[in-house]
């Protein structure tokens, strides 16, 4: 279900917080919450700009360090997280 389009008569919702934009960016906002945030984002030009900038930054970092992300986790770190005994 898509949010209704914004019109001249639609009240401008309050701007999204950085935390809310992060929830969209990280895929944490789901279902009704996601739809509500996207609806508010329609009337939040600065929020849309921040989201676009953060998406571009995330993609650039993934491209730059993609090889590191595909490396196996060192055994010493795995042992630190899951100590034996």
N, C-alpha and C positions, 0 to 999 in steps of 0.2 A: 504494500500500500504506500503510495507516494503522498507526501504532504501536499496540501493545496497550494497553488501558486500564489505568490505575493502580489497584491494589487495596490493601487493608490490608497484604498480604504483599509488595508490591512495594517493593524497597529504594529509598529516596529518592536520586535521582541528585544529583550536585553541582550547585550553582546555575550558571546561565549567566553568563558574563562580559558586560560591556558590549559588547565586540567581537562576541561571538556574537549578542547581541540585535540589534546593528546589521546583522549579516549577514542576519538574518531580515527586519528592517525594510526594508533596501535591496534585497531580492530576490537577494542574492549567494549565499545558501545554497541549493543545488539538490539534488534527488535524495535519496540516502541521508543526506547531511549534514543536509539540511533536516528529514527525518523524524526523525533522531536528536535534533536540537535541539528540535523540537516535542514529542517524547516527554519529554525532560528538563524542558521548560517546564511540562508537566502537574504536576510535583511541585515547582515553583518559584514560589510565590505572589508573592514580591517581583519576580521576573523578569517574570511576567505583567503585574504592575502597571506596571513600567518600560516594557515594550513598549507597553501601552495608552496610557500618557502620551506616549510618543514618537510613536506613530501619530497621536494627537490633535494634538500640536504640529506635526508635519509637515503634516497636513491644514490646520490653521489658517494656517500660513505660506504654503502653496500658495494658499489662498483669499485671503489678504490681498495677496499679491504676484503673483497669477496673470497680471495684465496685463503686468507686467515680464518674466515668463518667456516670454511670447509675442512680445515685441519682438525685432526682428532684432539680431544681434550687430553692434556698431559696426565699421566697416571698419578703423579704427585697431587694434582688438583682433585682428581676423582677420589683419591684416598683421604684428602682433607675434608671433603664433603661427606663421604661415607666411610668413617673409620671402621676398621675391622677389629672386633673384640671388644 
